[in-house]
Amino acid sequence: MKSKTVDIYYFSGTGNTFLISKMITDNLLKNRYNVNKFLLEKSKPEDVNLNHTIGLAVPVAYYSTYPFIWKFINNLPKTNGTDLFLISTCASTAGALALQIKKVAIAKGYNPIGAITFKMPLNLTQTQIKDTKLKRLIEKANIKAIHFVESLINDKAKWQYKTVFAYFFFIMLKLIGSLPIKLYRHLYELNVNDSKCTQCGICYQICPADTIRMYEFPRFEDNCEYCMRCFAHCPEQAIYFNNKTFLPFKSANIDDILSKKK
């Protein structure tokens, strides 16, 4: 990496990406790099410091990532060789995300120095995720984070993705556009149980895409992006899916996720 200062822009719904970005941050700090962490949903692309190394830490969603994250990425300023790396989290396949971001980064003049995907628990599950499984995944992720940071520092990191699968999803997403998220909204309609809701407003406050409106009780707009943050962190578990039974999962507390501390 050309710069000794790294700015990591991260989004985390349930906490998975937050935990990974913290691992990367801790290992960079151990190697005497300066690290700044920014909540992606609160950041403006035009404020990105092109003299620093840029890190993006985002979840995989719909074989890509959420529209509000793409809005940030697509509006990044053009540059001439700013180093950029990608950290992504998913439960199964990373889809086309790494390939998509690499193409955008190169078109804007960034130097894509490394991309890596971490396997973490599924955000929507009908069975309780065991603490032992989460602990095991975190331990494996920490070892992987150490090696990735070492490869970044030594200019040996690779922009990893499974070529055949990535291009398949890349072409598919080009053809179908926003169909996956529209289908998700149709199959998994979110709602609020008024008898459980205490009108605390936490879901409204933590929504990264500004798609929740507070009336007497919170209501979801038609452009909800299903990041699972409100579902995971509702203190009363008042948010549910119509005709579906899922258990809320979180791997970190919302106060930690939204904290500006390193």
C-alpha positions as CSV (number, residue, x, y, z in Angstrom):
1,M,0.0,0.0,0.0
2,K,1.3,3.4,-0.9
3,S,-0.2,5.2,2.0
4,K,0.3,4.5,5.7
5,T,-3.2,5.9,6.4
6,V,-6.2,3.6,5.7
7,D,-9.8,4.8,5.6
8,I,-12.3,2.0,5.9
9,Y,-15.9,2.7,4.9
10,Y,-18.1,-0.1,6.3
11,F,-21.8,-1.0,6.5
12,S,-23.0,-3.8,8.8
13,G,-26.6,-4.8,9.4
14,T,-26.4,-7.7,11.9
15,G,-22.8,-7.2,12.9
16,N,-20.9,-9.6,10.7
17,T,-19.2,-7.0,8.5
18,F,-18.5,-4.9,11.6
19,L,-16.6,-7.7,13.3
20,I,-14.5,-8.4,10.1
21,S,-13.7,-4.7,9.6
22,K,-12.6,-4.5,13.3
23,M,-10.3,-7.5,12.7
24,I,-8.8,-5.8,9.7
25,T,-8.4,-2.5,11.6
26,D,-6.8,-4.1,14.6
27,N,-4.2,-5.9,12.4
28,L,-3.4,-2.7,10.5
29,L,-2.9,-0.9,13.8
30,K,-0.6,-3.6,15.0
31,N,1.5,-3.0,11.9
32,R,1.6,0.7,12.7
33,Y,-0.8,1.9,10.1
34,N,-3.2,4.8,10.8
35,V,-6.8,3.7,10.4
36,N,-9.9,5.7,10.2
37,K,-13.3,4.0,10.2
38,F,-16.4,5.5,8.7
39,L,-20.0,4.4,8.6
40,L,-20.7,4.1,4.9
41,E,-24.3,5.2,5.2
42,K,-23.3,8.4,6.9
43,S,-20.4,9.2,4.6
44,K,-20.3,11.4,1.5
45,P,-18.3,10.0,-1.5
46,E,-17.0,13.5,-2.3
47,D,-15.3,13.6,1.1
48,V,-13.1,10.5,0.4
49,N,-9.4,11.4,0.9
50,L,-7.8,10.1,-2.3
51,N,-4.3,10.4,-0.7
52,H,-5.2,7.5,1.7
53,T,-5.8,3.9,1.0
54,I,-9.5,3.2,0.8
55,G,-11.1,0.1,2.2
56,L,-14.7,-0.9,1.5
57,A,-16.3,-3.4,3.9
58,V,-19.8,-4.5,2.9
59,P,-22.1,-7.5,3.0
60,V,-23.1,-9.5,-0.1
61,A,-26.8,-9.2,-0.9
62,Y,-28.7,-10.3,-3.9
63,Y,-25.4,-11.7,-5.4
64,S,-24.2,-8.1,-5.2
65,T,-24.8,-5.6,-2.4
66,Y,-27.5,-3.2,-1.3
67,P,-28.6,-0.3,-3.6
68,F,-27.6,2.4,-1.0
69,I,-24.1,1.0,-0.9
70,W,-23.9,1.0,-4.7
71,K,-25.0,4.7,-4.6
72,F,-21.9,5.4,-2.5
73,I,-19.6,3.4,-4.7
74,N,-20.9,4.7,-8.0
75,N,-20.4,8.3,-6.7
76,L,-16.8,7.9,-5.5
77,P,-14.6,10.6,-7.0
78,K,-12.3,9.8,-9.9
79,T,-8.7,9.5,-9.1
80,N,-5.3,8.5,-10.5
81,G,-4.1,5.4,-8.7
82,T,-5.6,5.6,-5.2
83,D,-5.3,2.1,-3.6
84,L,-8.6,0.4,-2.8
85,F,-9.4,-2.9,-1.2
86,L,-12.6,-4.8,-0.6
87,I,-13.8,-6.8,2.3
88,S,-17.1,-8.6,1.9
89,T,-19.1,-11.0,4.1
90,C,-21.6,-13.6,3.0
91,A,-23.2,-16.9,4.1
92,S,-22.9,-18.7,0.8
93,T,-21.7,-17.2,-2.5
94,A,-20.2,-13.8,-3.1
95,G,-21.9,-13.6,-6.4
96,A,-20.6,-10.9,-8.7
97,L,-19.7,-8.3,-6.1
98,A,-15.9,-8.3,-6.3
99,L,-16.0,-8.3,-10.1
100,Q,-18.5,-5.5,-10.2
101,I,-16.6,-3.3,-7.8
102,K,-13.3,-4.0,-9.5
103,K,-14.7,-2.8,-12.8
104,V,-16.1,0.4,-11.2
105,A,-12.9,1.0,-9.4
106,I,-10.7,0.7,-12.5
107,A,-13.0,2.9,-14.5
108,K,-12.7,5.6,-11.8
109,G,-8.9,5.4,-11.7
110,Y,-8.4,3.4,-8.5
111,N,-5.8,0.7,-8.0
112,P,-7.7,-2.4,-6.8
113,I,-5.1,-4.0,-4.5
114,G,-7.0,-6.8,-2.9
115,A,-10.5,-8.3,-2.3
116,I,-11.5,-11.1,0.1
117,T,-14.7,-12.7,1.2
118,F,-15.4,-13.9,4.7
119,K,-18.0,-16.6,5.5
120,M,-20.3,-15.5,8.3
121,P,-23.8,-16.7,9.6
122,L,-26.9,-16.2,7.5
123,N,-28.9,-13.1,8.4
124,L,-32.2,-14.9,8.2
125,T,-32.5,-18.2,9.9
126,Q,-35.3,-20.4,11.2
127,T,-33.1,-22.0,13.8
128,Q,-31.0,-20.4,16.5
129,I,-27.4,-20.0,15.6
130,K,-25.2,-21.7,18.2
131,D,-22.6,-19.6,20.0
132,T,-20.1,-22.3,19.3
133,K,-20.6,-22.0,15.5
134,L,-20.3,-18.2,15.6
135,K,-17.2,-18.5,17.7
136,R,-15.7,-21.0,15.3
137,L,-16.4,-18.8,12.3
138,I,-15.0,-15.7,14.1
139,E,-11.8,-17.6,14.9
140,K,-11.3,-18.7,11.3
141,A,-12.1,-15.2,10.1
142,N,-9.5,-13.7,12.4
143,I,-6.8,-15.9,11.0
144,K,-7.9,-15.0,7.5
145,A,-7.9,-11.3,8.4
146,I,-4.3,-11.5,9.7
147,H,-3.1,-13.1,6.4
148,F,-5.0,-10.6,4.3
149,V,-3.5,-7.6,6.1
150,E,0.0,-9.1,5.7
151,S,-0.6,-9.6,1.9
152,L,-1.9,-6.0,1.6
153,I,1.2,-4.6,3.4
154,N,3.5,-6.7,1.3
155,D,1.7,-5.9,-2.0
156,K,0.8,-9.5,-2.5
157,A,-2.9,-9.4,-2.0
158,K,-5.2,-10.7,-4.8
159,W,-8.6,-9.5,-6.0
160,Q,-10.3,-12.8,-5.2
161,Y,-13.5,-14.1,-6.9
162,K,-14.5,-17.3,-8.6
163,T,-14.2,-16.3,-12.2
164,V,-16.9,-18.5,-13.8
165,F,-19.5,-17.9,-11.1
166,A,-18.7,-14.2,-10.8
167,Y,-19.2,-13.6,-14.6
168,F,-22.4,-15.7,-14.5
169,F,-23.9,-13.5,-11.8
170,F,-22.5,-10.4,-13.4
171,I,-24.3,-11.1,-16.7
172,M,-27.4,-12.3,-14.9
173,L,-27.7,-9.1,-12.8
174,K,-27.1,-7.0,-15.9
175,L,-30.1,-8.7,-17.5
176,I,-32.5,-8.8,-14.6
177,G,-31.6,-5.5,-12.8
178,S,-33.5,-4.9,-9.6
179,L,-35.7,-8.0,-9.9
180,P,-34.1,-9.9,-7.0
181,I,-34.9,-7.2,-4.4
182,K,-38.4,-6.7,-5.8
183,L,-39.0,-10.4,-5.5
184,Y,-37.6,-10.4,-2.0
185,R,-40.1,-7.6,-1.1
186,H,-42.9,-9.8,-2.5
187,L,-41.9,-13.0,-0.7
188,Y,-40.7,-11.6,2.6
189,E,-43.0,-8.7,3.5
190,L,-41.8,-6.9,6.7
191,N,-44.3,-5.7,9.3
192,V,-44.5,-4.5,12.9
193,N,-46.4,-6.2,15.7
194,D,-48.2,-3.2,17.3
195,S,-48.8,-5.1,20.5
196,K,-45.1,-5.7,21.0
197,C,-43.8,-2.4,19.7
198,T,-43.0,0.3,22.3
199,Q,-42.6,3.1,19.8
200,C,-38.9,3.5,20.8
201,G,-38.0,4.6,17.3
202,I,-34.7,2.6,17.2
203,C,-35.6,1.0,13.9
204,Y,-36.2,4.4,12.3
205,Q,-33.0,5.8,13.7
206,I,-30.7,2.9,12.6
207,C,-32.2,2.4,9.1
208,P,-29.3,3.1,6.6
209,A,-31.5,3.6,3.6
210,D,-34.2,5.9,5.3
211,T,-37.0,3.5,4.3
212,I,-38.8,3.5,7.7
213,R,-41.4,6.1,8.6
214,M,-42.6,6.8,12.1
215,Y,-46.4,7.2,12.5
216,E,-48.0,5.9,15.6
217,F,-46.0,2.8,14.9
218,P,-43.1,2.4,12.4
219,R,-44.0,1.4,8.9
220,F,-41.8,0.2,6.0
221,E,-41.7,2.0,2.7
222,D,-41.8,0.1,-0.6
223,N,-38.1,0.8,-1.1
224,C,-36.9,-1.2,1.9
225,E,-33.6,-2.9,1.0
226,Y,-33.8,-5.7,3.6
227,C,-30.4,-5.1,5.3
228,M,-31.9,-6.9,8.4
229,R,-30.6,-4.2,10.8
230,C,-34.0,-3.3,12.2
231,F,-35.1,-6.9,12.4
232,A,-31.9,-7.9,14.2
233,H,-31.8,-5.0,16.7
234,C,-35.4,-4.4,17.6
235,P,-35.3,-4.6,21.4
236,E,-38.8,-6.1,21.6
237,Q,-38.5,-8.3,18.5
238,A,-41.6,-6.6,17.2
239,I,-40.6,-6.7,13.6
240,Y,-41.6,-9.8,11.7
241,F,-42.1,-11.3,8.2
242,N,-45.7,-12.0,7.0
243,N,-46.3,-15.7,6.7
244,K,-42.6,-16.5,7.5
245,T,-41.0,-17.4,10.8
246,F,-37.4,-16.2,11.2
247,L,-35.4,-15.7,14.4
248,P,-33.5,-12.4,14.7
249,F,-29.7,-12.8,14.7
250,K,-27.0,-10.3,15.5
251,S,-23.3,-10.9,16.0
252,A,-22.6,-7.4,17.5
253,N,-24.6,-4.8,19.4
254,I,-26.0,-1.9,17.4
255,D,-24.2,0.7,19.7
256,D,-20.8,-1.0,18.8
257,I,-21.7,-1.1,15.1
258,L,-22.6,2.6,15.0
259,S,-19.7,3.7,17.2
260,K,-16.9,5.8,15.7
261,K,-14.3,4.2,17.9
262,K,-11.6,2.1,16.2
